[in-house]
Amino acid sequence: MNFSFIEITSAFMVLFAIIDILGSIPIILNLQKKHKNMHALAASAIALLILIVFLFTGEGILRLFSVDIRSFAVAGSLVIFLFAIEMILDIEIFRNHGPQSSSAFVPLAFPLIAGPGSFTTLLSLRAEYHTENILVALFLNLLVVYLVLKATKRIEKLIGEGGIYILRKFFGIILLAISVKLFTTNISYLL
């Protein structure tokens, strides 16, 4: 085993910035209003499982479908773009017509927590760090995700409805910018 505090810390910081659970609070609150029975533990556990599976099999899965990571990132950027449009324009594009319990999976665990940005990052981290350090960093990040998901109601009470509305618009624009950056960075390689 090659555990390294420096590698764990670096991988944690990179994944924390990419997952950006704090920036997703307005999206999470919006999802909780639509689906009252969202479970923080289920969403966190599903996202962790998806990310661990992708860490070990991601490149192979994408190759199996003749899809490269850049094409995957472009597709993910379009999903993020739609979330941003919903937030900015106060419209509903994404509707969950599946079972109520599926809201913990789509869109919360995937693609919001475990999405193209985190998938791409995991593949990049694998080239630099030992797998066990990435796994520890991943687990710690999903622990933070779980704690934030559990505390969203308290955060909403603290900030208030007006504050949430402003945050929703602000993070909608940030999300829109991230989707455009993800799209333009990866589309140029595909063309």
Backbone torsions as a table, in degrees:
resi	resn	phi	psi	omega
1	MET	NA	136.7	-177.4
2	ASN	-117.0	55.4	179.9
3	PHE	-68.7	134.2	-179.6
4	SER	-139.4	122.0	179.7
5	PHE	-59.6	-39.3	-179.1
6	ILE	-65.2	-45.1	179.1
7	GLU	-64.8	-42.4	179.5
8	ILE	-62.2	-46.1	-179.6
9	THR	-62.5	-46.0	-179.9
10	SER	-62.9	-47.1	-179.9
11	ALA	-63.8	-39.3	178.7
12	PHE	-60.4	-47.3	-177.3
13	MET	-62.8	-43.1	-179.5
14	VAL	-64.3	-48.2	-179.6
15	LEU	-65.1	-37.8	178.5
16	PHE	-60.8	-43.1	179.7
17	ALA	-66.4	-38.9	-177.9
18	ILE	-74.3	-46.1	-179.8
19	ILE	-65.6	-39.1	173.9
20	ASP	48.2	54.8	-177.8
21	ILE	-65.1	-33.0	178.8
22	LEU	-66.6	-38.7	177.4
23	GLY	-70.5	-17.8	-178.8
24	SER	-90.4	-0.8	-177.1
25	ILE	-54.1	-45.4	178.2
26	PRO	-60.8	-37.5	178.3
27	ILE	-65.3	-44.2	-178.9
28	ILE	-61.9	-43.8	178.7
29	LEU	-62.6	-39.5	177.6
30	ASN	-63.1	-42.8	178.3
31	LEU	-64.8	-38.0	179.7
32	GLN	-67.0	-31.1	177.1
33	LYS	-68.4	-36.2	-179.7
34	LYS	-76.6	-37.9	-174.5
35	HIS	-127.0	97.6	-173.6
36	LYS	-63.3	-25.8	-171.8
37	ASN	-102.1	38.9	176.8
38	MET	-74.6	136.3	-177.2
39	HIS	-112.0	120.9	-178.2
40	ALA	-61.1	-43.5	-178.4
41	LEU	-64.6	-44.8	-179.7
42	ALA	-63.4	-46.2	-179.6
43	ALA	-62.1	-43.9	-179.6
44	SER	-66.0	-44.3	-178.8
45	ALA	-65.5	-42.7	179.0
46	ILE	-64.0	-44.2	178.9
47	ALA	-62.2	-42.4	178.6
48	LEU	-61.6	-44.7	179.1
49	LEU	-61.5	-46.2	178.6
50	ILE	-58.6	-45.8	-177.6
51	LEU	-66.8	-39.4	178.2
52	ILE	-66.1	-44.7	178.2
53	VAL	-60.5	-43.8	-179.1
54	PHE	-66.8	-35.0	178.5
55	LEU	-56.0	-41.5	-176.2
56	PHE	-91.7	-27.4	-172.8
57	THR	-124.1	0.7	-172.3
58	GLY	-53.4	-53.9	-178.3
59	GLU	-61.9	-40.4	179.5
60	GLY	-64.6	-42.1	179.1
61	ILE	-62.5	-46.2	-179.9
62	LEU	-63.7	-40.7	177.7
63	ARG	-63.5	-36.7	179.0
64	LEU	-57.0	-36.5	179.1
65	PHE	-97.6	11.9	-179.1
66	SER	55.9	39.7	179.0
67	VAL	-119.0	132.2	175.6
68	ASP	-94.9	169.2	-175.3
69	ILE	-63.8	-30.5	179.7
70	ARG	-69.4	-41.0	176.6
71	SER	-63.5	-40.2	178.1
72	PHE	-62.3	-41.7	179.8
73	ALA	-65.9	-38.2	177.5
74	VAL	-63.8	-45.3	178.2
75	ALA	-60.2	-44.0	178.4
76	GLY	-63.1	-36.1	179.6
77	SER	-64.0	-32.9	178.4
78	LEU	-68.9	-37.9	176.6
79	VAL	-65.1	-45.1	178.6
80	ILE	-62.3	-38.8	178.0
81	PHE	-58.1	-44.4	179.8
82	LEU	-64.2	-40.4	175.7
83	PHE	-59.7	-43.9	-179.0
84	ALA	-62.6	-43.5	179.1
85	ILE	-61.3	-42.7	176.6
86	GLU	-56.4	-46.5	-175.8
87	MET	-67.9	-41.7	-175.3
88	ILE	-74.5	-42.5	-173.4
89	LEU	-96.5	0.5	-178.5
90	ASP	54.9	45.7	176.1
91	ILE	-121.9	163.8	179.2
92	GLU	-113.9	112.3	176.9
93	ILE	-101.4	-47.0	-177.7
94	PHE	-84.8	121.7	175.9
95	ARG	-123.8	134.4	178.3
96	ASN	-96.3	101.9	179.6
97	HIS	-93.4	3.0	177.7
98	GLY	-80.2	-173.6	177.3
99	PRO	-59.2	148.3	-178.6
100	GLN	-54.0	-36.2	-177.7
101	SER	-69.6	-14.7	-178.4
102	SER	-74.8	-11.1	-179.1
103	SER	-65.2	-21.0	174.7
104	ALA	-71.6	-24.5	-179.0
105	PHE	-90.8	-59.2	-179.5
106	VAL	-116.0	125.8	5.1
107	PRO	-101.2	7.9	-173.4
108	LEU	-71.5	-62.7	-179.3
109	ALA	-66.1	-41.5	177.6
110	PHE	-138.4	123.5	12.1
111	PRO	-103.0	6.1	-174.4
112	LEU	-68.1	-51.8	-179.7
113	ILE	-85.8	-55.7	178.1
114	ALA	-100.9	94.6	-177.1
115	GLY	-132.1	-170.5	-175.2
116	PRO	-59.1	-35.2	179.2
117	GLY	-64.2	-46.4	179.8
118	SER	-70.0	-34.0	177.3
119	PHE	-63.5	-48.2	179.4
120	THR	-61.1	-42.3	180.0
121	THR	-62.7	-43.3	179.2
122	LEU	-59.6	-43.1	178.9
123	LEU	-64.5	-37.4	177.7
124	SER	-68.0	-42.6	-180.0
125	LEU	-62.9	-35.3	-179.5
126	ARG	-61.2	-29.7	179.2
127	ALA	-74.4	-20.6	-174.7
128	GLU	-108.8	-35.4	-171.4
129	TYR	-117.9	162.3	175.0
130	HIS	-71.4	143.3	-175.4
131	THR	-57.5	-41.1	-178.2
132	GLU	-62.7	-32.7	178.3
133	ASN	-71.8	-37.1	176.8
134	ILE	-65.1	-41.6	179.5
135	LEU	-61.9	-42.8	178.2
136	VAL	-63.3	-45.2	179.6
137	ALA	-62.2	-39.2	178.9
138	LEU	-65.0	-46.2	179.1
139	PHE	-60.9	-44.4	-179.9
140	LEU	-63.5	-38.9	177.6
141	ASN	-63.8	-42.1	-179.2
142	LEU	-72.8	-24.2	171.6
143	LEU	-66.0	-43.2	175.8
144	VAL	-62.0	-43.2	178.1
145	VAL	-57.5	-47.2	179.5
146	TYR	-58.6	-46.1	-178.9
147	LEU	-63.6	-39.9	178.3
148	VAL	-67.3	-43.0	178.7
149	LEU	-61.2	-38.5	178.4
150	LYS	-67.6	-29.5	-173.0
151	ALA	-98.0	3.9	-174.4
152	THR	-61.1	-36.3	178.6
153	LYS	-64.7	-41.0	177.8
154	ARG	-66.0	-39.6	178.5
155	ILE	-63.7	-40.9	178.8
156	GLU	-62.4	-42.8	178.6
157	LYS	-63.7	-39.1	-179.1
158	LEU	-66.1	-43.8	-175.7
159	ILE	-84.9	-33.1	-178.8
160	GLY	88.2	165.5	-176.8
161	GLU	-64.3	-41.3	178.5
162	GLY	-64.4	-41.2	178.4
163	GLY	-64.3	-39.5	177.9
164	ILE	-64.7	-40.9	179.7
165	TYR	-61.4	-44.9	178.8
166	ILE	-65.2	-45.3	177.7
167	LEU	-59.5	-40.6	-180.0
168	ARG	-59.9	-45.3	179.0
169	LYS	-65.9	-45.2	-178.7
170	PHE	-61.7	-50.0	-178.8
171	PHE	-72.0	-23.2	172.5
172	GLY	-62.6	-43.0	178.6
173	ILE	-67.8	-41.5	177.2
174	ILE	-61.4	-44.7	179.0
175	LEU	-62.6	-39.3	177.3
176	LEU	-62.0	-44.1	179.0
177	ALA	-64.0	-40.1	178.1
178	ILE	-63.8	-42.1	-179.3
179	SER	-65.5	-39.6	178.4
180	VAL	-65.6	-42.3	179.0
181	LYS	-63.8	-45.1	178.7
182	LEU	-60.9	-40.4	-180.0
183	PHE	-67.1	-52.4	-175.2
184	THR	-67.6	-35.9	178.8
185	THR	-63.4	-41.7	-174.4
186	ASN	-90.2	-28.5	-178.4
187	ILE	-68.4	-33.1	-178.9
188	SER	-63.3	-33.9	178.2
189	TYR	-72.9	-26.2	-177.5
190	LEU	-83.6	-24.1	-176.7
191	LEU	-87.2	NA	NA
